[in-house]
C-alpha cells in the first residue's frame, strides 16, 4: 500500500487525495439536470423572468451533493468490503489508504453541511418545501450506498434524484410552477444519466455478485443489461418529442447527435464485455451525458 501511494505521489489525507475521492469526472451528472432546467426556464419566461441567484445556488448544491455522494460511497463501500483488491474500477481513496476513515468521516460532514447551507436560502424562492427536497437529497445520498444500491434500486434513485427532482425543483424555483414539458424532460435526463450507473455496474457485475451487492445488472444479467443501456438513450431521445410538440424543434433535433455517440459507446461496451477496459467506456459515457445536456440546453435556448 505504501509503495502504491509513493508511486502515485499521493500523501495520506492530502488535498490531492480528497480531489481523487471527490471524482471530478462525475460532476457532469450533477450539472446536466440543472443546465436543462435553467434552459427550460429561460425558454419559458425569457431573460426578464430569469432568477440568477437560485440558479447559482441550485448548481452549487447539485455539485456539492455529488461530491458528498462520492465520499459516502467511497467510505461505506470500503467498510462493507466491496472495494477490495479484485475491484476493476478506478482506485478508491479509502481502499488505497489515500484518505483515512476518520478523515473521510470529517469530509462527509463538511460536504453535507455545505450542501445544506447552500440549499437553505432557496426557501426564500420556493418556500419551506425546499427543506423537504433538500432533506430527501441528503437522506437518500446515504441510503443509496448503505442499503438501496445493494437491493437493485440504484437505477430508480438515479432517475428520481438525477432527473425528476433536480430538473423539476430548479424549474420551479425559476417559474413557480412545473409544466408537463418539464416533467418529461426530467425523466429523459434521468434516463441518460442512469446509463453511467449501468456501465459501472456492468463492469463490476462479477465482483458485486461475489460480495452480495445485488445491483439491477446482477439481477437481470449481462445480456439484458446491454440492451437496457441502449434502450435508455433511445427512450430519452424519443421523449424529446415533447419539445417538438411544444414548438421547440431544435431541442428535439440537436440531442439526436447524442444518440449517435450513445450507440457507438454501446457497441464498444458490448465488444469489450469484461475487464478494466470498461473504465474507458465510463469516460466516453460521461462525455455523452454532457453532450446531451449541452445540446438540449442550446436547443431550448434557440
HELIX and SHEET records of a PDB file:
HELIX    1   1 UNK A    2  UNK A    7  1                                   6    
HELIX    2   2 UNK A   15  UNK A   22  1                                   8    
HELIX    3   3 UNK A   24  UNK A   26  5                                   3    
HELIX    4   4 UNK A   27  UNK A   45  1                                  19    
HELIX    5   5 UNK A   47  UNK A   49  5                                   3    
HELIX    6   6 UNK A   52  UNK A   79  1                                  28    
HELIX    7   7 UNK A   93  UNK A   96  1                                   4    
HELIX    8   8 UNK A  101  UNK A  120  1                                  20    
HELIX    9   9 UNK A  123  UNK A  126  1                                   4    
HELIX   10  10 UNK A  129  UNK A  146  1                                  18    
HELIX   11  11 UNK A  148  UNK A  151  5                                   4    
HELIX   12  12 UNK A  154  UNK A  159  1                                   6    
HELIX   13  13 UNK A  160  UNK A  164  3                                   5    
HELIX   14  14 UNK A  165  UNK A  175  1                                  11    
HELIX   15  15 UNK A  180  UNK A  203  1                                  24    
HELIX   16  16 UNK A  205  UNK A  211  1                                   7    
HELIX   17  17 UNK A  216  UNK A  220  1                                   5    
HELIX   18  18 UNK A  222  UNK A  238  1                                  17    
HELIX   19  19 UNK A  241  UNK A  245  1                                   5    
HELIX   20  20 UNK A  249  UNK A  253  1                                   5    
HELIX   21  21 UNK A  256  UNK A  272  1                                  17    
HELIX   22  22 UNK A  278  UNK A  301  1                                  24    
END                                                                             
